[in-house]
Amino acid sequence: MRRVLRHPSATLLASSAASTLFGLGTATLQARLLGPAGRGELAMAMVPAGIVAILLSFGLPDFAARRAAKGTDTRSLSRLALVAGVAIGLVAFFPYILLAGLQADGQTEVWWLFVAWAATVPLFVFGSTLTGVAIGSGRWLASAVVRALPGFAALVVLTALFFLHVDASPLLVGLILIATTVLSPLTYMVRRFARPATSFGRELIVDAARFGARGWMAGATALVNQRIDLLMVSAIARPQEVGLYAVSTTLAATLNAVSNAVAMPNRNRVARGDVTRVARTCASTMLLIVCLALVVAAAVPLLIFVLLGSAFQAAAAPMFVLLAAQVPLAGVVVLTQSLNGAGKPGKPLVGEVVALVTTAGMILLLFSPGGLVLAATATGVGNLLSLAVLIVLTRKHIQAAPIRSFCFIGPRAMISTLRSLR
């Protein structure tokens, strides 16, 4: 068993399965504790505030993962992450507070959640970069454990609140989610590889800045693109509808963890110069997500009835559409990380802009007549267009394989491809 778990794809897929179960549990408890309207208020704070925190990392986790895969000293990368995290946190704190004032009135629960994110930015940047270092240096078991830890910790705490009949508010639940998110990656520090060195070279700072400058806009657009539907629904819909859509996106997004579990070892392989299996990996990941999405879709009515209750029945229809939208998104994730591994982090920008404009435009035009289902459909269309552009870019810059090989593969070839990841 231990030998199996040392295989990157098996280890990360096991971690993704655990994260999915924990995510379903925490999503259920959030819905039970807060109801549709309270869940909507939580999403109105956590989604934009969380996106800003990730954007403030300026591509440092991807840079650290690529450099670790190429053999750079991990403790030097950890030191870089610590210094950068503190610097970014100091510079960004007050602008973050101003953003909170634009999103919500002062002293409201949404405003305080923005403040909490602003205060924890240094820890978030440092921890997320340590995750990149661990993945890039091939520490798969440690990465798998830490990836699953936030969901497990949040599940334990929220379960205690539920059974103790605590009158939970969006602020309390949000603070629990923030704490588990930013503190869990710090457990890497028990291992020597993640402890910051006493110093690092200027060359590392320069390379990190160059990598971030080339890739930050593409990464930022990709991140916003993955959340644009929920961001726009939060802006134009009632809290009740936001809560329903947030539940739908939470369940569908669990499959994204599986896509990342495949994309990370593939990125390492590309960083080391092996680009011969990028197309097969893309097709394998999408086929895997098709299989998982069908299983989850079959269980959706039962999940909603048993776990969420009748108040969330209307979340089922957009949930089905969002599960289908995860299939092209899986290909987008693999190809984007492949371009990052090849040292071309800015190339995916075109595809992400196309997807972002398409999704946002469709939601603005279709939300009033079509509601949550057409908002989810817009997400799927945007993902398909982004995948098409990324296939063209990957064929140009990494592997000139036939277009068909990026999209279609048999089950046996899929299993062989996933097993080959290192």
Stockholm file with secondary structure:
# STOCKHOLM 1.0

chainA/1-422         MRRVLRHPSATLLASSAASTLFGLGTATLQARLLGPAGRGELAMAMVPAGIVAILLSFGLPDFAARRAAKGTDTRSLSRLALVAGVAIGLVAFFPYILLAGLQADGQTEVWWLFVAWAATVPLFVFGSTLTGVAIGSGRWLASAVVRALPGFAALVVLTALFFLHVDASPLLVGLILIATTVLSPLTYMVRRFARPATSFGRELIVDAARFGARGWMAGATALVNQRIDLLMVSAIARPQEVGLYAVSTTLAATLNAVSNAVAMPNRNRVARGDVTRVARTCASTMLLIVCLALVVAAAVPLLIFVLLGSAFQAAAAPMFVLLAAQVPLAGVVVLTQSLNGAGKPGKPLVGEVVALVTTAGMILLLFSPGGLVLAATATGVGNLLSLAVLIVLTRKHIQAAPIRSFCFIGPRAMISTLRSLR
#=GR chainA/1-422 SS CHHHHTSHHHHHHHHHHHHHHHHHHHHHHHHHHHHHHHHHHHHHHHHHHHHHHHHTTTTHHHHHHHHHHTTCCHHHHHHHHHHHHHHHHHHHHHHHHHHHHHHSCTTSHHHHHHHHHHHTHHHHHHHHHHHHHHHHTTCHHHHHHHHHHHHHHHHHHHHHHHHTTCCCCHHHHHHHHHHHHHHGGGGGGGSGGGSCCSCCCHHHHHHHHHHHHHHHHHHHHHHHHHHHHHHHHHHHSCHHHHHHHHHHHHHHHHHHHHHHHHHHHHHHHHHTTCCTTHHHHHHHHHHHHHHHHHHHHHHHHHHIIIIICGGGGGGHHHHHHHHHHHHHHHHHHHHHHHHHHTTCTTTTHHHHHHHHHHHHHHHHHHHHHHHHHHHHHHHHHHHHHHHHHHHHHHHHHTCCCCGGGGTCCCHHHHHHHHHTCC
#=GC SS_cons         CHHHHTSHHHHHHHHHHHHHHHHHHHHHHHHHHHHHHHHHHHHHHHHHHHHHHHHTTTTHHHHHHHHHHTTCCHHHHHHHHHHHHHHHHHHHHHHHHHHHHHHSCTTSHHHHHHHHHHHTHHHHHHHHHHHHHHHHTTCHHHHHHHHHHHHHHHHHHHHHHHHTTCCCCHHHHHHHHHHHHHHGGGGGGGSGGGSCCSCCCHHHHHHHHHHHHHHHHHHHHHHHHHHHHHHHHHHHSCHHHHHHHHHHHHHHHHHHHHHHHHHHHHHHHHHTTCCTTHHHHHHHHHHHHHHHHHHHHHHHHHHIIIIICGGGGGGHHHHHHHHHHHHHHHHHHHHHHHHHHTTCTTTTHHHHHHHHHHHHHHHHHHHHHHHHHHHHHHHHHHHHHHHHHHHHHHHHHTCCCCGGGGTCCCHHHHHHHHHTCC
//
